[in-house]
């Protein structure tokens, strides 16, 4: 089982704002990264560090962190944002990397 | 342009050893801060981190799988190899290799290779 916990599914109306969360003790010390994965494709990095977007990622994606919770916010969700989203970070049991269980985002 | 490509058998039998090769371009694994990881994803399930090898040859393994995994690199060939022993049907998954930049995290992924474990 993952030491990073995500809600299995979240939905958002087209054009609205959605927050996807990731909880874990290690997040008190380390930033989370966020990945978007569409069916049949490899994951794509969307947020890393405090709140950094790789080149080509729309600015509607943003990240934040508070206590043991990291959040990915999509402001003005688009149909193409429908995907699975995974957080990752270090964990507290010796693994340098661990993934959350993923959140399936549905854009209505 | 950074690219990674996984190669290996699509089908292995239970108890066999799986050997996967990641061939990459666009960066050097001898550059400080560069690492390569293996991650897998069973069909319909979440990502699972497996192993990492660093530019200085430090190696890290998933605590739950460390007795079965070995990661190595050939810097001259731009390749990273993962071996997993004693394969079981529950190890059926798409296996990804990915680049890690220590200041960023996993920033580039291969396309993945599906490995099925079945007799």
Boltz contact constraints between the chains, C-beta under 6 A:
constraints:
  - contact:
      token1: [A, 33]
      token2: [B, 105]
      max_distance: 6.0
  - contact:
      token1: [A, 42]
      token2: [B, 109]
      max_distance: 6.0
  - contact:
      token1: [A, 42]
      token2: [B, 111]
      max_distance: 6.0
  - contact:
      token1: [A, 42]
      token2: [B, 112]
      max_distance: 6.0
  - contact:
      token1: [A, 43]
      token2: [B, 109]
      max_distance: 6.0
  - contact:
      token1: [A, 45]
      token2: [B, 107]
      max_distance: 6.0
  - contact:
      token1: [A, 48]
      token2: [B, 104]
      max_distance: 6.0
  - contact:
      token1: [A, 48]
      token2: [B, 105]
      max_distance: 6.0
  - contact:
      token1: [A, 86]
      token2: [B, 47]
      max_distance: 6.0
  - contact:
      token1: [A, 94]
      token2: [B, 63]
      max_distance: 6.0
  - contact:
      token1: [A, 95]
      token2: [B, 62]
      max_distance: 6.0
  - contact:
      token1: [A, 95]
      token2: [B, 63]
      max_distance: 6.0
  - contact:
      token1: [A, 96]
      token2: [B, 60]
      max_distance: 6.0
  - contact:
      token1: [A, 97]
      token2: [B, 49]
      max_distance: 6.0
  - contact:
      token1: [A, 99]
      token2: [B, 47]
      max_distance: 6.0
  - contact:
      token1: [A, 101]
      token2: [B, 46]
      max_distance: 6.0
  - contact:
      token1: [A, 102]
      token2: [B, 46]
      max_distance: 6.0
